[in-house]
Amino acid sequence: MTIPRALLASPTAPAQIAAEELRQAYDWVPLDQAEQVVALGGDGFMLQTLHAMLERRRIVPVFGMNLGTIGFLMNDWALEGLDQRLARTKPFRVSPLSMTAITVDGEHCTLPAINEVSLLRETRQTAKIEVTVNDRIVLPELVCDGILVATPAGSTAYNFSAQGPILPLGSALLALTPISPFRPRRWRGAILPEKTRIGLRVLEADKRPVSAVADQREVREVAEVQVEIDHMRDLTLLFDPEHALDDRITMEQFIA
C-alpha cells in the first residue's frame, strides 16, 4: 500500500511546473493526512517546510527535490520513478535548536532553528557579548560583529562562511563560531557537545544593539539569548542513497 503523501512546492515557476506534472502522475493527499511530504524548491523552501511542521506540531518525513539554486538539502529532480525512489530512501534525523531571546524591553520570544542561531550587530559599532556554557562564563567579553551556534545540518551554511567547522551529521556536536572577532583576536570558536546550554548576554545592549536570528526569523534589540538542542521535535529528511546528506557534508570539506 502506498504511503499517503502530500506535495508542497515553492511559488517559483520551475517548482510550480514540476508540481503540476507530479499531480498528474501520482496520487496526493492534504498535508494534515500525509505520512510523507515531497517538497519542490531550493534549500530556503525546505527550511520553510520544516519550520511549518514545527509550528503545526505535525512532523513527518520530507523528501525534497531541487528546483532552486544550490539544493544542499534536496535530492535531484525527476518525474519518473518517484514511488521506487521513496521506497529506498535513507532517512536522516535533524535536531533543531531552540532559541529563547529576551529583549531589552523584557519581552520573551522562543523560536526554533534548523541551521543556526546567530547574533548580529545592528549598527556600525561592534557588539560586546558575554558567552556562557552550561551557566559557566567562558568568555567575559567577546568583541565582534556577531556570533552563531550551528547544528551539523547547518554547519556548511553561514557557519562555514564565517570560518566555522563542518560537523559530520550524527556527530552530536554544535559549532560556536564568532563572526569577525576583534577581541580576543585568537579565539576562533568552539565545538561543543549537543547537550550544551549556550548563553549569550549582550553587554552595553542600549549603546550597542544586537539582533538574534533563528534561521530566517529575527528578534531585534536582544539583551540575552539562550540556545540548546530540542530533541522533542526532531525532524526527518529523506535522501536517495547515492545522494545522502551525511556524504554531502563530509565532501564539503574537500571543495576548494
C-alpha positions, 0 to 999 in steps of 0.5 A, a space after each residue: 500500500 502506498 504511503 499517503 503523501 502530500 506535495 508542497 512546492 515553492 511559488 517559483 515557476 520551475 517548482 510550480 511546473 514540476 508540481 503540476 506534472 507530479 499531480 498528474 502522475 501520482 496520487 496526493 493527499 492534504 498535508 494534515 493526512 500525509 505520512 510523507 511530504 515531497 517538497 519542490 524548491 531550493 534549500 530556503 523552501 525546505 527550511 520553510 517546510 520544516 519550520 511549518 511542521 514545527 509550528 503545526 506540531 505535525 512532523 513527518 518525513 520530507 523528501 525534497 527535490 531541487 528546483 532552486 539554486 544550490 539544493 544542499 538539502 534536496 535530492 535531484 529532480 525527476 518525474 519518473 520513478 518517484 514511488 521506487 525512489 521513496 521506497 529506498 530512501 535513507 532517512 536522516 534525523 535533524 535536531 533543531 535548536 531552540 532559541 529563547 531571546 529576551 529583549 531589552 524591553 523584557 519581552 520573551 520570544 522562543 523560536 526554533 532553528 534548523 541551521 543556526 542561531 546567530 547574533 548580529 550587530 545592528 549598527 556600525 559599532 561592534 557588539 560586546 557579548 558575554 558567552 556562557 556554557 552550561 551557566 559557566 562564563 567562558 568568555 567575559 567579553 567577546 568583541 565582534 560583529 556577531 556570533 552563531 551556534 550551528 547544528 551539523 545540518 547547518 554547519 556548511 551554511 553561514 557557519 562555514 562562511 564565517 570560518 566555522 567547522 563542518 560537523 559530520 551529521 550524527 556527530 552530536 556536536 554544535 559549532 560556536 563560531 564568532 563572526 569577525 572577532 576583534 577581541 580576543 583576536 585568537 579565539 576562533 570558536 568552539 565545538 561543543 557537545 549537543 547537550 550544551 546550554 549556550 548563553 549569550 548576554 549582550 553587554 552595553 545592549 542600549 549603546 550597542 544593539 544586537 539582533 538574534 536570528 533563528 534561521 530566517 526569523 529575527 528578534 531585534 534589540 536582544 539583551 540575552 539569548 539562550 540556545 540548546 538542542 530540542 530533541 522533542 521535535 526532531 525532524 526527518 529528511 529523506 535522501 536517495 542513497 547515492 545522494 545522502 546528506 551525511 556524504 554531502 557534508 563530509 565532501 564539503 570539506 574537500 571543495 576548494 
